[in-house]
Amino acid sequence: MATMITEECINCGACEPECPNGAISQGEDIFVIDPNLCTECVGFYEEEACASVCPVDCCVPDPNNVETEEQLIAKARQIHPDKDFGTDFPSRFRKQK
């Protein structure tokens, strides 16, 4: 599921440079995430980078864009064809609890 930014966004911009896919941009009123580019940081980190730096916790799962780990890593591979993700890539789905 892609991550989305809620209306609680304070436009601080902390999230934008953290996205490895360039999925975050300034919207009309708040920052927005392009669900076609969001991989929930699968392949890069064990958690969503935008959510980890957001001071108001407004980067949340988008219930309208549910995707599996397999779909997300396939998207990451398509976005970054020159990167070798291997089979032991970082993913929130694999994060130890």
Biopython code that builds the backbone (N, CA, C, O; Angstrom):
import numpy as np
from Bio.PDB.StructureBuilder import StructureBuilder

atoms = [
    (1, "MET", "N", (0.855, -1.158, 0.000)),
    (1, "MET", "CA", (0.000, 0.000, 0.000)),
    (1, "MET", "C", (0.900, 1.221, 0.000)),
    (1, "MET", "O", (1.823, 1.316, 0.810)),
    (2, "ALA", "N", (0.650, 2.116, -0.866)),
    (2, "ALA", "CA", (1.443, 3.338, -0.914)),
    (2, "ALA", "C", (1.222, 4.137, 0.369)),
    (2, "ALA", "O", (0.211, 3.985, 1.055)),
    (3, "THR", "N", (2.175, 4.971, 0.662)),
    (3, "THR", "CA", (2.042, 5.876, 1.793)),
    (3, "THR", "C", (1.378, 7.143, 1.283)),
    (3, "THR", "O", (1.547, 7.513, 0.121)),
    (4, "MET", "N", (0.629, 7.804, 2.144)),
    (4, "MET", "CA", (-0.003, 9.070, 1.776)),
    (4, "MET", "C", (0.292, 10.098, 2.863)),
    (4, "MET", "O", (0.651, 9.746, 3.986)),
    (5, "ILE", "N", (0.138, 11.349, 2.519)),
    (5, "ILE", "CA", (0.337, 12.434, 3.477)),
    (5, "ILE", "C", (-1.019, 13.039, 3.775)),
    (5, "ILE", "O", (-1.741, 13.442, 2.864)),
    (6, "THR", "N", (-1.365, 13.102, 5.051)),
    (6, "THR", "CA", (-2.677, 13.613, 5.450)),
    (6, "THR", "C", (-2.675, 15.142, 5.531)),
    (6, "THR", "O", (-1.633, 15.788, 5.412)),
    (7, "GLU", "N", (-3.851, 15.690, 5.733)),
    (7, "GLU", "CA", (-4.010, 17.140, 5.806)),
    (7, "GLU", "C", (-3.334, 17.759, 7.023)),
    (7, "GLU", "O", (-3.256, 18.983, 7.123)),
    (8, "GLU", "N", (-2.847, 16.945, 7.942)),
    (8, "GLU", "CA", (-2.119, 17.456, 9.104)),
    (8, "GLU", "C", (-0.723, 17.938, 8.720)),
    (8, "GLU", "O", (-0.019, 18.509, 9.553)),
    (9, "CYS", "N", (-0.314, 17.717, 7.477)),
    (9, "CYS", "CA", (1.004, 18.139, 6.989)),
    (9, "CYS", "C", (1.220, 19.630, 7.271)),
    (9, "CYS", "O", (0.348, 20.459, 7.011)),
    (10, "ILE", "N", (2.404, 19.952, 7.809)),
    (10, "ILE", "CA", (2.721, 21.349, 8.122)),
    (10, "ILE", "C", (3.676, 21.960, 7.087)),
    (10, "ILE", "O", (4.234, 23.035, 7.308)),
    (11, "ASN", "N", (3.856, 21.266, 5.962)),
    (11, "ASN", "CA", (4.711, 21.759, 4.871)),
    (11, "ASN", "C", (6.147, 22.028, 5.296)),
    (11, "ASN", "O", (6.771, 22.976, 4.818)),
    (12, "CYS", "N", (6.668, 21.206, 6.184)),
    (12, "CYS", "CA", (8.053, 21.416, 6.629)),
    (12, "CYS", "C", (9.057, 20.944, 5.576)),
    (12, "CYS", "O", (10.186, 21.434, 5.538)),
    (13, "GLY", "N", (8.655, 19.997, 4.720)),
    (13, "GLY", "CA", (9.526, 19.515, 3.658)),
    (13, "GLY", "C", (10.532, 18.466, 4.078)),
    (13, "GLY", "O", (11.376, 18.073, 3.274)),
    (14, "ALA", "N", (10.467, 18.000, 5.314)),
    (14, "ALA", "CA", (11.438, 17.007, 5.788)),
    (14, "ALA", "C", (11.350, 15.701, 5.005)),
    (14, "ALA", "O", (12.360, 15.020, 4.827)),
    (15, "CYS", "N", (10.182, 15.351, 4.545)),
    (15, "CYS", "CA", (9.971, 14.067, 3.876)),
    (15, "CYS", "C", (10.507, 14.021, 2.449)),
    (15, "CYS", "O", (11.014, 12.988, 2.012)),
    (16, "GLU", "N", (10.402, 15.101, 1.739)),
    (16, "GLU", "CA", (10.713, 15.107, 0.306)),
    (16, "GLU", "C", (12.100, 14.563, -0.033)),
    (16, "GLU", "O", (12.192, 13.681, -0.887)),
    (17, "PRO", "N", (13.180, 15.036, 0.584)),
    (17, "PRO", "CA", (14.504, 14.527, 0.207)),
    (17, "PRO", "C", (14.772, 13.098, 0.684)),
    (17, "PRO", "O", (15.727, 12.466, 0.230)),
    (18, "GLU", "N", (13.947, 12.587, 1.585)),
    (18, "GLU", "CA", (14.158, 11.240, 2.124)),
    (18, "GLU", "C", (13.665, 10.137, 1.199)),
    (18, "GLU", "O", (14.083, 8.988, 1.340)),
    (19, "CYS", "N", (12.790, 10.459, 0.263)),
    (19, "CYS", "CA", (12.187, 9.444, -0.601)),
    (19, "CYS", "C", (13.183, 8.962, -1.651)),
    (19, "CYS", "O", (13.652, 9.758, -2.465)),
    (20, "PRO", "N", (13.514, 7.662, -1.646)),
    (20, "PRO", "CA", (14.472, 7.149, -2.619)),
    (20, "PRO", "C", (13.927, 7.079, -4.046)),
    (20, "PRO", "O", (14.681, 6.863, -4.995)),
    (21, "ASN", "N", (12.621, 7.264, -4.190)),
    (21, "ASN", "CA", (11.989, 7.162, -5.504)),
    (21, "ASN", "C", (11.550, 8.501, -6.082)),
    (21, "ASN", "O", (11.043, 8.554, -7.202)),
    (22, "GLY", "N", (11.739, 9.579, -5.335)),
    (22, "GLY", "CA", (11.284, 10.886, -5.808)),
    (22, "GLY", "C", (9.771, 10.971, -5.900)),
    (22, "GLY", "O", (9.235, 11.690, -6.743)),
    (23, "ALA", "N", (9.078, 10.236, -5.031)),
    (23, "ALA", "CA", (7.621, 10.182, -5.082)),
    (23, "ALA", "C", (6.938, 11.347, -4.380)),
    (23, "ALA", "O", (5.733, 11.543, -4.542)),
    (24, "ILE", "N", (7.686, 12.122, -3.602)),
    (24, "ILE", "CA", (7.091, 13.192, -2.803)),
    (24, "ILE", "C", (7.356, 14.540, -3.455)),
    (24, "ILE", "O", (8.479, 14.842, -3.861)),
    (25, "SER", "N", (6.305, 15.343, -3.549)),
    (25, "SER", "CA", (6.435, 16.684, -4.123)),
    (25, "SER", "C", (5.479, 17.643, -3.410)),
    (25, "SER", "O", (4.556, 17.228, -2.709)),
    (26, "GLN", "N", (5.726, 18.915, -3.609)),
    (26, "GLN", "CA", (4.864, 19.934, -3.021)),
    (26, "GLN", "C", (3.561, 19.970, -3.803)),
    (26, "GLN", "O", (3.560, 20.167, -5.018)),
    (27, "GLY", "N", (2.460, 19.780, -3.104)),
    (27, "GLY", "CA", (1.147, 19.879, -3.720)),
    (27, "GLY", "C", (0.615, 21.290, -3.595)),
    (27, "GLY", "O", (1.352, 22.212, -3.244)),
    (28, "GLU", "N", (-0.646, 21.455, -3.878)),
    (28, "GLU", "CA", (-1.255, 22.787, -3.796)),
    (28, "GLU", "C", (-1.227, 23.344, -2.380)),
    (28, "GLU", "O", (-0.883, 24.506, -2.167)),
    (29, "ASP", "N", (-1.595, 22.501, -1.408)),
    (29, "ASP", "CA", (-1.635, 22.949, -0.011)),
    (29, "ASP", "C", (-0.664, 22.207, 0.900)),
    (29, "ASP", "O", (-0.169, 22.773, 1.875)),
    (30, "ILE", "N", (-0.391, 20.951, 0.586)),
    (30, "ILE", "CA", (0.484, 20.114, 1.398)),
    (30, "ILE", "C", (1.369, 19.287, 0.472)),
    (30, "ILE", "O", (1.148, 19.251, -0.738)),
    (31, "PHE", "N", (2.373, 18.621, 1.046)),
    (31, "PHE", "CA", (3.172, 17.700, 0.253)),
    (31, "PHE", "C", (2.307, 16.499, -0.108)),
    (31, "PHE", "O", (1.398, 16.134, 0.638)),
    (32, "VAL", "N", (2.591, 15.890, -1.246)),
    (32, "VAL", "CA", (1.825, 14.738, -1.717)),
    (32, "VAL", "C", (2.784, 13.629, -2.156)),
    (32, "VAL", "O", (3.944, 13.882, -2.481)),
    (33, "ILE", "N", (2.277, 12.410, -2.158)),
    (33, "ILE", "CA", (3.047, 11.247, -2.587)),
    (33, "ILE", "C", (2.377, 10.643, -3.815)),
    (33, "ILE", "O", (1.178, 10.364, -3.804)),
    (34, "ASP", "N", (3.158, 10.443, -4.871)),
    (34, "ASP", "CA", (2.667, 9.797, -6.080)),
    (34, "ASP", "C", (2.634, 8.294, -5.819)),
    (34, "ASP", "O", (3.692, 7.682, -5.671)),
    (35, "PRO", "N", (1.447, 7.680, -5.757)),
    (35, "PRO", "CA", (1.368, 6.251, -5.450)),
    (35, "PRO", "C", (2.019, 5.372, -6.519)),
    (35, "PRO", "O", (2.365, 4.223, -6.247)),
    (36, "ASN", "N", (2.186, 5.898, -7.721)),
    (36, "ASN", "CA", (2.846, 5.133, -8.775)),
    (36, "ASN", "C", (4.349, 5.041, -8.565)),
    (36, "ASN", "O", (5.007, 4.182, -9.152)),
    (37, "LEU", "N", (4.896, 5.919, -7.733)),
    (37, "LEU", "CA", (6.334, 5.910, -7.439)),
    (37, "LEU", "C", (6.642, 5.424, -6.024)),
    (37, "LEU", "O", (7.788, 5.085, -5.725)),
    (38, "CYS", "N", (5.650, 5.385, -5.161)),
    (38, "CYS", "CA", (5.873, 4.986, -3.772)),
    (38, "CYS", "C", (5.991, 3.468, -3.668)),
    (38, "CYS", "O", (5.109, 2.731, -4.109)),
    (39, "THR", "N", (7.092, 3.019, -3.079)),
    (39, "THR", "CA", (7.294, 1.589, -2.811)),
    (39, "THR", "C", (7.331, 1.318, -1.314)),
    (39, "THR", "O", (7.778, 0.255, -0.883)),
    (40, "GLU", "N", (6.864, 2.272, -0.522)),
    (40, "GLU", "CA", (6.927, 2.178, 0.937)),
    (40, "GLU", "C", (8.354, 1.902, 1.382)),
    (40, "GLU", "O", (8.582, 1.307, 2.435)),
    (41, "CYS", "N", (9.303, 2.334, 0.581)),
    (41, "CYS", "CA", (10.744, 2.168, 0.814)),
    (41, "CYS", "C", (11.196, 0.719, 0.790)),
    (41, "CYS", "O", (12.321, 0.424, 1.195)),
    (42, "VAL", "N", (10.341, -0.206, 0.321)),
    (42, "VAL", "CA", (10.757, -1.596, 0.151)),
    (42, "VAL", "C", (11.935, -1.609, -0.816)),
    (42, "VAL", "O", (11.888, -1.001, -1.886)),
    (43, "GLY", "N", (12.981, -2.307, -0.422)),
    (43, "GLY", "CA", (14.203, -2.355, -1.216)),
    (43, "GLY", "C", (15.254, -1.379, -0.727)),
    (43, "GLY", "O", (16.428, -1.493, -1.080)),
    (44, "PHE", "N", (14.837, -0.418, 0.084)),
    (44, "PHE", "CA", (15.760, 0.608, 0.575)),
    (44, "PHE", "C", (15.885, 0.626, 2.096)),
    (44, "PHE", "O", (16.992, 0.680, 2.631)),
    (45, "TYR", "N", (14.751, 0.580, 2.790)),
    (45, "TYR", "CA", (14.745, 0.704, 4.249)),
    (45, "TYR", "C", (13.738, -0.262, 4.862)),
    (45, "TYR", "O", (12.877, -0.799, 4.164)),
    (46, "GLU", "N", (13.849, -0.478, 6.166)),
    (46, "GLU", "CA", (12.918, -1.345, 6.884)),
    (46, "GLU", "C", (11.655, -0.611, 7.326)),
    (46, "GLU", "O", (10.755, -1.210, 7.916)),
    (47, "GLU", "N", (11.595, 0.675, 7.040)),
    (47, "GLU", "CA", (10.398, 1.458, 7.336)),
    (47, "GLU", "C", (10.327, 2.602, 6.343)),
    (47, "GLU", "O", (11.315, 2.925, 5.684)),
    (48, "GLU", "N", (9.175, 3.203, 6.239)),
    (48, "GLU", "CA", (9.003, 4.301, 5.312)),
    (48, "GLU", "C", (9.825, 5.501, 5.791)),
    (48, "GLU", "O", (9.628, 5.993, 6.903)),
    (49, "ALA", "N", (10.739, 5.963, 4.951)),
    (49, "ALA", "CA", (11.637, 7.056, 5.321)),
    (49, "ALA", "C", (10.862, 8.336, 5.608)),
    (49, "ALA", "O", (11.209, 9.075, 6.530)),
    (50, "CYS", "N", (9.828, 8.604, 4.835)),
    (50, "CYS", "CA", (9.052, 9.831, 5.047)),
    (50, "CYS", "C", (8.405, 9.827, 6.430)),
    (50, "CYS", "O", (8.422, 10.836, 7.135)),
    (51, "ALA", "N", (7.839, 8.693, 6.807)),
    (51, "ALA", "CA", (7.178, 8.589, 8.111)),
    (51, "ALA", "C", (8.181, 8.713, 9.250)),
    (51, "ALA", "O", (7.858, 9.251, 10.309)),
    (52, "SER", "N", (9.388, 8.220, 9.037)),
    (52, "SER", "CA", (10.375, 8.260, 10.114)),
    (52, "SER", "C", (10.877, 9.667, 10.413)),
    (52, "SER", "O", (11.350, 9.925, 11.519)),
    (53, "VAL", "N", (10.783, 10.590, 9.440)),
    (53, "VAL", "CA", (11.253, 11.962, 9.672)),
    (53, "VAL", "C", (10.120, 12.970, 9.875)),
    (53, "VAL", "O", (10.374, 14.128, 10.206)),
    (54, "CYS", "N", (8.888, 12.542, 9.680)),
    (54, "CYS", "CA", (7.754, 13.474, 9.777)),
    (54, "CYS", "C", (7.515, 13.894, 11.230)),
    (54, "CYS", "O", (7.276, 13.045, 12.089)),
    (55, "PRO", "N", (7.579, 15.202, 11.505)),
    (55, "PRO", "CA", (7.404, 15.657, 12.891)),
    (55, "PRO", "C", (5.963, 15.610, 13.389)),
    (55, "PRO", "O", (5.729, 15.715, 14.593)),
    (56, "VAL", "N", (4.990, 15.453, 12.486)),
    (56, "VAL", "CA", (3.588, 15.425, 12.916)),
    (56, "VAL", "C", (2.900, 14.101, 12.578)),
    (56, "VAL", "O", (1.676, 13.998, 12.666)),
    (57, "ASP", "N", (3.672, 13.102, 12.196)),
    (57, "ASP", "CA", (3.140, 11.760, 11.909)),
    (57, "ASP", "C", (1.986, 11.768, 10.908)),
    (57, "ASP", "O", (0.955, 11.133, 11.131)),
    (58, "CYS", "N", (2.168, 12.489, 9.813)),
    (58, "CYS", "CA", (1.096, 12.543, 8.815)),
    (58, "CYS", "C", (1.383, 11.698, 7.579)),
    (58, "CYS", "O", (0.614, 11.741, 6.620)),
    (59, "CYS", "N", (2.468, 10.933, 7.579)),
    (59, "CYS", "CA", (2.761, 9.992, 6.498)),
    (59, "CYS", "C", (2.239, 8.633, 6.948)),
    (59, "CYS", "O", (2.832, 7.983, 7.809)),
    (60, "VAL", "N", (1.135, 8.217, 6.365)),
    (60, "VAL", "CA", (0.433, 7.017, 6.819)),
    (60, "VAL", "C", (0.103, 6.113, 5.633)),
    (60, "VAL", "O", (0.107, 6.570, 4.490)),
    (61, "PRO", "N", (-0.182, 4.837, 5.892)),
    (61, "PRO", "CA", (-0.579, 3.936, 4.810)),
    (61, "PRO", "C", (-1.849, 4.432, 4.116)),
    (61, "PRO", "O", (-2.787, 4.892, 4.767)),
    (62, "ASP", "N", (-1.863, 4.332, 2.793)),
    (62, "ASP", "CA", (-3.016, 4.751, 1.997)),
    (62, "ASP", "C", (-3.905, 3.540, 1.760)),
    (62, "ASP", "O", (-3.531, 2.654, 0.991)),
    (63, "PRO", "N", (-5.069, 3.474, 2.395)),
    (63, "PRO", "CA", (-5.939, 2.306, 2.247)),
    (63, "PRO", "C", (-6.471, 2.126, 0.824)),
    (63, "PRO", "O", (-6.990, 1.059, 0.493)),
    (64, "ASN", "N", (-6.351, 3.137, -0.007)),
    (64, "ASN", "CA", (-6.814, 3.046, -1.391)),
    (64, "ASN", "C", (-5.748, 2.496, -2.334)),
    (64, "ASN", "O", (-6.017, 2.306, -3.520)),
    (65, "ASN", "N", (-4.541, 2.236, -1.826)),
    (65, "ASN", "CA", (-3.436, 1.734, -2.642)),
    (65, "ASN", "C", (-2.714, 0.593, -1.932)),
    (65, "ASN", "O", (-1.542, 0.720, -1.576)),
    (66, "VAL", "N", (-3.402, -0.497, -1.733)),
    (66, "VAL", "CA", (-2.840, -1.656, -1.037)),
    (66, "VAL", "C", (-2.000, -2.479, -2.019)),
    (66, "VAL", "O", (-2.469, -2.855, -3.093)),
    (67, "GLU", "N", (-0.734, -2.755, -1.624)),
    (67, "GLU", "CA", (0.162, -3.563, -2.453)),
    (67, "GLU", "C", (0.935, -4.524, -1.566)),
    (67, "GLU", "O", (1.184, -4.240, -0.394)),
    (68, "THR", "N", (1.311, -5.655, -2.128)),
    (68, "THR", "CA", (2.107, -6.645, -1.410)),
    (68, "THR", "C", (3.577, -6.285, -1.520)),
    (68, "THR", "O", (3.967, -5.427, -2.312)),
    (69, "GLU", "N", (4.391, -6.962, -0.706)),
    (69, "GLU", "CA", (5.833, -6.763, -0.791)),
    (69, "GLU", "C", (6.328, -7.092, -2.203)),
    (69, "GLU", "O", (7.174, -6.382, -2.745)),
    (70, "GLU", "N", (5.813, -8.142, -2.783)),
    (70, "GLU", "CA", (6.220, -8.540, -4.132)),
    (70, "GLU", "C", (5.903, -7.450, -5.158)),
    (70, "GLU", "O", (6.718, -7.164, -6.035)),
    (71, "GLN", "N", (4.739, -6.853, -5.049)),
    (71, "GLN", "CA", (4.372, -5.770, -5.962)),
    (71, "GLN", "C", (5.267, -4.548, -5.753)),
    (71, "GLN", "O", (5.671, -3.894, -6.715)),
    (72, "LEU", "N", (5.571, -4.248, -4.502)),
    (72, "LEU", "CA", (6.386, -3.076, -4.200)),
    (72, "LEU", "C", (7.825, -3.236, -4.668)),
    (72, "LEU", "O", (8.403, -2.291, -5.205)),
    (73, "ILE", "N", (8.417, -4.418, -4.476)),
    (73, "ILE", "CA", (9.795, -4.604, -4.940)),
    (73, "ILE", "C", (9.829, -4.652, -6.468)),
    (73, "ILE", "O", (10.809, -4.213, -7.069)),
    (74, "ALA", "N", (8.796, -5.169, -7.099)),
    (74, "ALA", "CA", (8.736, -5.155, -8.565)),
    (74, "ALA", "C", (8.686, -3.714, -9.066)),
    (74, "ALA", "O", (9.322, -3.375, -10.064)),
    (75, "LYS", "N", (7.935, -2.879, -8.378)),
    (75, "LYS", "CA", (7.862, -1.466, -8.744)),
    (75, "LYS", "C", (9.218, -0.791, -8.539)),
    (75, "LYS", "O", (9.655, -0.008, -9.382)),
    (76, "ALA", "N", (9.884, -1.091, -7.425)),
    (76, "ALA", "CA", (11.207, -0.519, -7.157)),
    (76, "ALA", "C", (12.192, -0.925, -8.247)),
    (76, "ALA", "O", (12.994, -0.109, -8.702)),
    (77, "ARG", "N", (12.133, -2.174, -8.660)),
    (77, "ARG", "CA", (13.035, -2.654, -9.723)),
    (77, "ARG", "C", (12.746, -1.963, -11.044)),
    (77, "ARG", "O", (13.659, -1.715, -11.831)),
    (78, "GLN", "N", (11.499, -1.656, -11.287)),
    (78, "GLN", "CA", (11.137, -0.942, -12.518)),
    (78, "GLN", "C", (11.606, 0.513, -12.459)),
    (78, "GLN", "O", (12.104, 1.040, -13.454)),
    (79, "ILE", "N", (11.453, 1.159, -11.317)),
    (79, "ILE", "CA", (11.860, 2.551, -11.151)),
    (79, "ILE", "C", (13.381, 2.689, -11.192)),
    (79, "ILE", "O", (13.905, 3.681, -11.699)),
    (80, "HIS", "N", (14.083, 1.697, -10.658)),
    (80, "HIS", "CA", (15.551, 1.723, -10.554)),
    (80, "HIS", "C", (16.152, 0.513, -11.272)),
    (80, "HIS", "O", (16.683, -0.384, -10.617)),
    (81, "PRO", "N", (16.078, 0.473, -12.596)),
    (81, "PRO", "CA", (16.539, -0.718, -13.332)),
    (81, "PRO", "C", (18.034, -1.010, -13.185)),
    (81, "PRO", "O", (18.457, -2.142, -13.423)),
    (82, "ASP", "N", (18.828, -0.039, -12.808)),
    (82, "ASP", "CA", (20.269, -0.251, -12.669)),
    (82, "ASP", "C", (20.683, -0.702, -11.269)),
    (82, "ASP", "O", (21.856, -0.993, -11.036)),
    (83, "LYS", "N", (19.738, -0.763, -10.340)),
    (83, "LYS", "CA", (20.048, -1.168, -8.958)),
    (83, "LYS", "C", (19.757, -2.657, -8.775)),
    (83, "LYS", "O", (18.706, -3.148, -9.185)),
    (84, "ASP", "N", (20.692, -3.362, -8.158)),
    (84, "ASP", "CA", (20.504, -4.772, -7.838)),
    (84, "ASP", "C", (19.967, -4.875, -6.411)),
    (84, "ASP", "O", (20.700, -4.642, -5.449)),
    (85, "PHE", "N", (18.703, -5.219, -6.279)),
    (85, "PHE", "CA", (18.083, -5.332, -4.965)),
    (85, "PHE", "C", (18.345, -6.699, -4.335)),
    (85, "PHE", "O", (18.197, -6.859, -3.123)),
    (86, "GLY", "N", (18.732, -7.682, -5.141)),
    (86, "GLY", "CA", (18.955, -9.020, -4.627)),
    (86, "GLY", "C", (17.679, -9.613, -4.057)),
    (86, "GLY", "O", (16.578, -9.172, -4.387)),
    (87, "THR", "N", (17.830, -10.611, -3.205)),
    (87, "THR", "CA", (16.651, -11.245, -2.593)),
    (87, "THR", "C", (16.519, -10.912, -1.112)),
    (87, "THR", "O", (15.473, -11.164, -0.513)),
    (88, "ASP", "N", (17.562, -10.351, -0.520)),
    (88, "ASP", "CA", (17.559, -10.028, 0.905)),
    (88, "ASP", "C", (17.468, -8.513, 1.110)),
    (88, "ASP", "O", (18.227, -7.939, 1.891)),
    (89, "PHE", "N", (16.536, -7.874, 0.403)),
    (89, "PHE", "CA", (16.390, -6.425, 0.446)),
    (89, "PHE", "C", (15.652, -5.970, 1.702)),
    (89, "PHE", "O", (14.852, -6.727, 2.251)),
    (90, "PRO", "N", (15.909, -4.745, 2.167)),
    (90, "PRO", "CA", (15.183, -4.210, 3.323)),
    (90, "PRO", "C", (13.694, -4.027, 2.999)),
    (90, "PRO", "O", (13.330, -3.650, 1.885)),
    (91, "SER", "N", (12.859, -4.299, 3.979)),
    (91, "SER", "CA", (11.418, -4.184, 3.791)),
    (91, "SER", "C", (10.721, -4.128, 5.132)),
    (91, "SER", "O", (11.107, -4.817, 6.076)),
    (92, "ARG", "N", (9.692, -3.304, 5.209)),
    (92, "ARG", "CA", (8.900, -3.248, 6.438)),
    (92, "ARG", "C", (8.198, -4.582, 6.695)),
    (92, "ARG", "O", (7.857, -4.897, 7.835)),
    (93, "PHE", "N", (7.985, -5.364, 5.635)),
    (93, "PHE", "CA", (7.346, -6.660, 5.774)),
    (93, "PHE", "C", (8.254, -7.654, 6.495)),
    (93, "PHE", "O", (7.780, -8.635, 7.069)),
    (94, "ARG", "N", (9.555, -7.397, 6.463)),
    (94, "ARG", "CA", (10.538, -8.305, 7.068)),
    (94, "ARG", "C", (11.099, -7.754, 8.376)),
    (94, "ARG", "O", (11.924, -8.403, 9.019)),
    (95, "LYS", "N", (10.665, -6.587, 8.765)),
    (95, "LYS", "CA", (11.202, -5.940, 9.960)),
    (95, "LYS", "C", (10.954, -6.814, 11.193)),
    (95, "LYS", "O", (9.846, -7.299, 11.420)),
    (96, "GLN", "N", (12.000, -6.995, 11.967)),
    (96, "GLN", "CA", (11.896, -7.782, 13.202)),
    (96, "GLN", "C", (11.077, -7.016, 14.227)),
    (96, "GLN", "O", (11.228, -5.804, 14.382)),
    (97, "LYS", "N", (10.218, -7.727, 14.915)),
    (97, "LYS", "CA", (9.396, -7.090, 15.940)),
    (97, "LYS", "C", (9.860, -7.487, 17.303)),
    (97, "LYS", "O", (9.289, -7.050, 18.302)),
]
sb = StructureBuilder()
sb.init_structure("model")
sb.init_model(0)
sb.init_chain("A")
sb.init_seg("    ")
for serial, (resi, resn, name, xyz) in enumerate(atoms, 1):
    if name == "N":
        sb.init_residue(resn, " ", resi, " ")
    sb.init_atom(name, np.array(xyz, "f"), 0.0, 1.0, " ", f" {name:<3s}", serial, name[0])
structure = sb.get_structure()
